[in-house]
Amino acid sequence: MDRFQAMQVFVRVVDANSFTRAADSLSLPRTTVTTIIQNLERLLGVRLLNRTTRRIGLTPDGAGYYQHCVRILADVEETEACFQEAALRLKGRLRIDVPTCIGRLILIPSLCDFHDKYPDVELVLGLGDRPVDMVQEAVDCVIRAGDLEDSSLVARRIGTLQTVTCASPTYVARHGMPTTIESLRDHHAVHYFSSRTGRNCAWDFKVDGKHQEVDMKGTVAVNEAGAYLDCGLKGFGLIQTARYMALPYLQSGELIEILPQWKPSSTAISVLYPQSRQLSPKVRAFADWVAELFAGCPLLSGRDETDPAAASCAVYQRNQGQTPAVQPTIPTVPALADMPPRRRTAREEAAEYVL
């Protein structure tokens, strides 16, 4: 029995959710595919698949075996690719996981460029703010912000994340404009809680070169960046969010920058991949591509939106020619008379939770 072929057949059956479709894609008779799976189960001494007339389902043993097979087949493919001619085009599946907002606002608008460069790479893009187990979930690489906590991962820095503290005009009209760090204790914040620990992430500012945490009151806490921004827009409280996400609303007046003279702490954005695996050509190609993409977007490379390169960034392109449906009545808010001048300078990188 060819065990390597059996692994390939098993993975294809699971991915296709059909013996017939798997057989067609492998150019094998359906009876051959069925026999191979039966022999594989007999060899392993476990049942891998639950079969009915309508569907195929993995057993717990089958799910575990599937994850191992995916990793083994990927390792074989990557090992072979390392010894192939450099001119050979990259091909195969590449599974990555990225924060939802970076995926939607930065990566997806530019995926056609990646596909043009690597047409034979099947990119499987997972979007989410939760931590992922790269080994168990067969993820090739992830994009994350913050310090590297897992020593089994290698990090390649590809950019920086700028953060802005802001609030809606509705909130400012109701509660006034904070003018000092100390005055924040009299205001409400929308809290972002960690999916990993369940704790609210701290509010942090850099004052005179030193980090200063502020205890903020709040009545709403979320764990997804888009929902966090929505809560700020609805006036539930102050927020500290990624500047690339807030920029359209700052420009339209739907959000107002708060305390621009004091900036949140900075954080790196990195591509992470398992240390135990040889860096595959596909992962290297994706990391190079995304690093170039971030370098062309000022708010992800440590610059600000006044940089001439801003015109090529998807964050800015998607807002050209748009007019907000409702013009905010900011001048009618009395507290704005004491507001510091609006600044367009670059914010330092953001805390991890804003992703």
C-alpha positions as CSV (number, residue, x, y, z in Angstrom):
1,M,0.0,0.0,0.0
2,D,1.4,3.4,-1.0
3,R,0.9,5.4,2.2
4,F,1.8,8.7,0.7
5,Q,-0.8,8.2,-2.0
6,A,-3.3,7.1,0.6
7,M,-2.7,10.4,2.5
8,Q,-3.2,12.4,-0.7
9,V,-6.5,10.5,-1.5
10,F,-7.8,10.9,2.1
11,V,-7.1,14.7,2.2
12,R,-8.7,15.1,-1.3
13,V,-11.9,13.2,-0.1
14,V,-12.2,15.4,2.9
15,D,-11.6,18.6,1.0
16,A,-14.1,17.6,-1.7
17,N,-16.5,16.1,0.8
18,S,-17.2,13.5,-1.9
19,F,-15.5,10.2,-3.0
20,T,-16.7,10.9,-6.6
21,R,-15.3,14.5,-6.8
22,A,-12.1,13.3,-5.2
23,A,-11.8,10.5,-7.7
24,D,-12.4,12.9,-10.6
25,S,-9.8,15.4,-9.4
26,L,-7.2,12.7,-9.0
27,S,-8.1,10.9,-12.3
28,L,-8.8,7.7,-10.4
29,P,-11.8,5.3,-10.6
30,R,-14.2,5.8,-7.7
31,T,-13.8,2.2,-6.6
32,T,-10.0,2.8,-6.3
33,V,-10.5,5.7,-4.0
34,T,-13.0,3.8,-1.9
35,T,-10.6,0.8,-1.7
36,I,-7.6,3.1,-0.7
37,I,-9.6,4.6,2.2
38,Q,-10.8,1.2,3.4
39,N,-7.2,-0.1,3.3
40,L,-6.0,3.0,5.1
41,E,-8.5,2.6,7.9
42,R,-7.6,-1.1,8.2
43,L,-3.9,-0.2,8.4
44,L,-4.5,2.4,11.1
45,G,-7.0,0.3,13.0
46,V,-9.5,3.3,13.3
47,R,-12.5,4.6,11.4
48,L,-11.6,7.9,9.7
49,L,-14.8,8.8,8.0
50,N,-18.5,8.5,8.8
51,R,-20.3,7.8,5.5
52,T,-24.0,8.2,4.7
53,T,-25.8,8.3,1.4
54,R,-25.8,12.1,1.5
55,R,-22.7,13.2,3.2
56,I,-19.2,12.4,4.6
57,G,-18.1,13.4,8.0
58,L,-14.8,13.1,9.9
59,T,-14.6,11.0,13.0
60,P,-12.5,12.4,15.9
61,D,-9.6,10.1,14.8
62,G,-10.1,11.2,11.2
63,A,-9.9,14.9,12.1
64,G,-6.6,14.4,13.9
65,Y,-5.2,12.3,11.0
66,Y,-6.4,14.9,8.5
67,Q,-4.4,17.7,10.2
68,H,-1.3,15.5,10.3
69,C,-1.7,14.6,6.6
70,V,-2.1,18.2,5.6
71,R,1.2,19.2,7.4
72,I,3.1,16.2,6.0
73,L,2.0,16.8,2.4
74,A,2.8,20.5,2.8
75,D,6.3,19.6,4.1
76,V,6.9,17.3,1.2
77,E,5.7,19.9,-1.3
78,E,7.9,22.6,0.2
79,T,11.0,20.4,0.4
80,E,10.6,19.6,-3.3
81,A,10.1,23.2,-4.1
82,C,13.4,24.1,-2.4
83,F,15.3,22.0,-5.0
84,Q,13.3,22.9,-8.1
85,E,14.5,25.4,-10.6
86,A,14.2,29.0,-9.5
87,A,12.3,29.8,-12.6
88,L,9.6,27.3,-11.7
89,R,6.4,29.2,-10.6
90,L,5.2,28.8,-7.1
91,K,2.1,26.7,-6.7
92,G,0.0,25.0,-4.1
93,R,-2.1,26.1,-1.1
94,L,-1.0,28.8,1.2
95,R,-3.1,29.3,4.4
96,I,-2.7,32.5,6.3
97,D,-4.7,34.2,9.1
98,V,-5.0,37.9,9.6
99,P,-6.9,40.4,11.7
100,T,-10.3,41.0,10.2
101,C,-9.9,44.7,9.5
102,I,-6.4,44.4,8.0
103,G,-7.7,41.6,5.8
104,R,-10.8,43.6,4.6
105,L,-9.2,47.0,4.3
106,I,-5.6,46.3,3.3
107,L,-5.1,42.7,1.9
108,I,-8.3,41.9,0.0
109,P,-8.3,45.1,-2.1
110,S,-4.8,44.2,-3.3
111,L,-5.2,40.4,-3.7
112,C,-5.4,40.7,-7.5
113,D,-1.8,41.9,-7.5
114,F,-0.7,38.9,-5.5
115,H,-2.6,36.6,-7.8
116,D,-1.1,38.2,-10.9
117,K,2.4,37.5,-9.5
118,Y,1.6,34.0,-8.2
119,P,-1.3,32.7,-10.3
120,D,-0.7,29.1,-9.2
121,V,-0.8,29.8,-5.5
122,E,-4.2,29.0,-3.8
123,L,-4.5,31.6,-1.0
124,V,-6.7,30.5,1.9
125,L,-7.4,33.6,3.9
126,G,-8.7,33.3,7.4
127,L,-10.0,36.5,9.0
128,G,-10.4,36.9,12.8
129,D,-9.1,38.6,15.9
130,R,-8.8,35.4,18.0
131,P,-5.4,33.7,18.5
132,V,-4.9,30.6,16.3
133,D,-2.9,27.4,16.9
134,M,-0.9,27.4,13.7
135,V,0.2,23.7,14.1
136,Q,-3.2,22.3,15.0
137,E,-5.1,24.4,12.5
138,A,-2.5,23.9,9.7
139,V,-1.9,27.6,9.2
140,D,1.3,28.5,7.3
141,C,1.7,32.1,8.6
142,V,-0.3,34.8,10.4
143,I,-0.1,38.6,10.6
144,R,-0.3,40.0,14.1
145,A,0.6,43.1,16.1
146,G,2.4,43.1,19.4
147,D,5.2,41.3,21.2
148,L,6.0,37.7,20.2
149,E,4.8,35.5,23.1
150,D,5.1,32.1,21.5
151,S,8.8,31.2,21.4
152,S,8.1,28.5,18.8
153,L,7.2,31.2,16.2
154,V,9.5,33.3,14.1
155,A,8.5,37.0,13.5
156,R,9.4,39.1,10.6
157,R,8.5,42.7,11.1
158,I,6.6,44.2,8.1
159,G,5.3,47.5,9.4
160,T,4.0,49.5,12.3
161,L,0.5,50.3,13.5
162,Q,-0.5,53.9,14.4
163,T,-3.3,54.5,16.9
164,V,-5.6,57.4,17.5
165,T,-7.7,58.3,20.5
166,C,-11.1,59.6,19.3
167,A,-14.7,60.1,20.1
168,S,-17.9,60.9,18.2
169,P,-19.3,64.5,18.1
170,T,-22.3,63.1,19.9
171,Y,-20.2,61.9,22.8
172,V,-18.3,65.2,23.0
173,A,-21.5,67.2,23.0
174,R,-22.8,65.1,25.9
175,H,-19.7,64.7,28.0
176,G,-17.3,67.5,26.9
177,M,-13.8,67.4,25.4
178,P,-11.0,65.9,27.5
179,T,-8.1,68.3,27.7
180,T,-5.6,66.4,30.0
181,I,-4.7,62.8,30.7
182,E,-6.1,63.2,34.2
183,S,-9.5,64.4,32.9
184,L,-9.9,61.0,31.1
185,R,-10.9,59.5,34.5
186,D,-14.1,61.5,34.3
187,H,-15.0,60.0,30.9
188,H,-16.3,56.6,29.6
189,A,-14.4,54.3,27.3
190,V,-15.4,51.5,25.0
191,H,-13.3,48.6,26.3
192,Y,-11.6,46.0,24.1
193,F,-11.1,42.7,25.8
194,S,-8.6,40.0,24.9
195,S,-10.0,36.8,23.3
196,R,-7.1,35.0,24.9
197,T,-7.3,36.3,28.5
198,G,-10.8,37.8,28.7
199,R,-9.3,40.9,30.3
200,N,-9.9,44.5,29.2
201,C,-6.8,45.9,27.4
202,A,-5.2,48.9,29.2
203,W,-5.4,52.4,27.9
204,D,-1.8,53.6,27.4
205,F,-0.3,57.0,26.5
206,K,3.3,58.1,26.0
207,V,3.8,61.3,28.2
208,D,7.2,62.9,28.2
209,G,8.8,59.8,26.8
210,K,7.3,57.5,29.5
211,H,4.4,55.1,29.3
212,Q,1.3,56.0,31.4
213,E,-1.7,53.8,31.8
214,V,-5.1,55.2,32.5
215,D,-8.0,53.4,34.3
216,M,-11.0,54.2,32.2
217,K,-14.7,53.6,33.1
218,G,-16.8,51.9,30.6
219,T,-20.2,50.2,30.1
220,V,-19.4,48.4,26.8
221,A,-16.7,45.9,26.0
222,V,-16.1,44.0,22.7
223,N,-13.5,41.8,21.2
224,E,-13.6,42.6,17.5
225,A,-12.0,45.7,15.9
226,G,-14.9,46.5,13.6
227,A,-17.5,46.4,16.4
228,Y,-15.1,48.4,18.6
229,L,-15.0,51.2,16.0
230,D,-18.8,51.0,15.6
231,C,-19.3,51.5,19.3
232,G,-17.2,54.7,19.1
233,L,-19.1,56.0,16.2
234,K,-22.4,55.5,18.0
235,G,-21.1,57.5,21.0
236,F,-20.8,54.8,23.6
237,G,-17.4,56.2,24.7
238,L,-13.9,57.1,23.8
239,I,-11.9,54.6,21.7
240,Q,-8.3,54.0,20.8
241,T,-8.3,52.4,17.4
242,A,-6.0,51.9,14.5
243,R,-5.6,55.2,12.6
244,Y,-6.0,53.5,9.2
245,M,-9.5,52.4,10.3
246,A,-10.5,55.7,11.8
247,L,-9.1,57.9,9.0
248,P,-12.3,58.1,6.8
249,Y,-14.3,59.1,9.8
250,L,-11.8,61.7,11.1
251,Q,-11.8,63.2,7.6
252,S,-15.6,63.3,7.4
253,G,-16.0,64.6,11.0
254,E,-17.8,61.5,12.3
255,L,-15.0,61.1,14.7
256,I,-12.9,63.7,16.5
257,E,-9.3,63.2,17.6
258,I,-8.8,63.4,21.3
259,L,-5.6,64.6,23.0
260,P,-3.5,64.5,19.9
261,Q,-0.5,65.8,21.8
262,W,-0.2,62.5,23.7
263,K,0.2,59.3,21.7
264,P,-0.5,55.7,22.5
265,S,2.4,53.2,22.8
266,S,3.8,51.7,19.7
267,T,3.7,48.2,18.4
268,A,5.2,46.3,15.5
269,I,3.2,44.4,12.9
270,S,4.8,41.1,11.9
271,V,4.4,38.0,9.8
272,L,4.7,34.9,12.1
273,Y,5.4,31.4,11.1
274,P,6.4,28.2,13.0
275,Q,10.1,28.0,13.9
276,S,10.2,24.2,13.4
277,R,9.3,24.4,9.7
278,Q,11.7,25.5,7.0
279,L,10.5,28.7,5.6
280,S,8.7,27.7,2.4
281,P,9.1,29.6,-0.9
282,K,5.3,30.4,-0.7
283,V,5.5,31.9,2.8
284,R,8.6,33.9,1.8
285,A,6.9,35.2,-1.3
286,F,3.8,36.2,0.7
287,A,5.9,37.9,3.4
288,D,7.8,39.8,0.8
289,W,4.6,40.9,-1.0
290,V,2.8,42.0,2.1
291,A,5.9,43.9,3.4
292,E,6.0,45.8,0.1
293,L,2.2,46.4,0.4
294,F,2.5,47.8,3.9
295,A,5.5,49.9,2.9
296,G,3.3,51.7,0.4
297,C,0.7,52.5,3.0
298,P,1.9,55.4,5.2
299,L,-0.2,54.5,8.2
300,L,1.2,51.0,8.3
301,S,4.8,52.1,7.8
302,G,5.3,54.8,10.4
303,R,4.4,57.8,8.2
304,D,1.2,59.8,8.0
305,E,-1.5,60.4,5.4
306,T,0.2,63.5,4.1
307,D,2.9,61.3,2.5
308,P,2.7,61.3,-1.3
309,A,2.7,57.5,-1.2
310,A,-0.8,57.7,0.4
311,A,-2.4,57.9,-3.1
312,S,-1.4,54.3,-3.8
313,C,-2.8,52.8,-0.5
314,A,-6.1,51.0,-0.6
315,V,-7.1,52.8,2.6
316,Y,-7.1,56.1,0.8
317,Q,-8.2,55.0,-2.6
318,R,-11.5,53.6,-1.3
319,N,-12.5,57.0,0.1
320,Q,-11.8,59.2,-2.9
321,G,-14.8,61.0,-4.1
322,Q,-17.0,59.9,-1.2
323,T,-19.1,62.4,0.7
324,P,-20.5,61.5,4.2
325,A,-24.2,61.0,4.2
326,V,-24.7,63.2,7.2
327,Q,-22.5,66.3,7.9
328,P,-21.8,66.5,11.6
329,T,-22.6,69.8,13.4
330,I,-19.2,70.1,15.2
331,P,-19.2,73.9,15.5
332,T,-22.3,73.8,17.7
333,V,-20.5,71.9,20.4
334,P,-19.4,74.5,23.1
335,A,-16.6,72.4,24.5
336,L,-14.8,72.4,21.1
337,A,-13.7,76.0,21.7
338,D,-11.0,74.7,24.0
339,M,-10.0,71.9,21.7
340,P,-6.3,71.8,20.7
341,P,-5.7,72.3,16.9
342,R,-6.3,69.2,14.8
343,R,-3.0,67.6,13.8
344,R,-2.2,65.3,10.9
345,T,1.1,64.0,12.2
346,A,1.8,60.3,12.3
347,R,0.7,58.4,15.4
348,E,3.0,55.8,17.0
349,E,2.1,52.2,16.5
350,A,-0.9,50.9,18.3
351,A,-1.4,48.4,21.2
352,E,-2.1,44.9,20.1
353,Y,-5.8,45.0,21.0
354,V,-6.8,47.5,18.3
355,L,-6.6,44.7,15.8
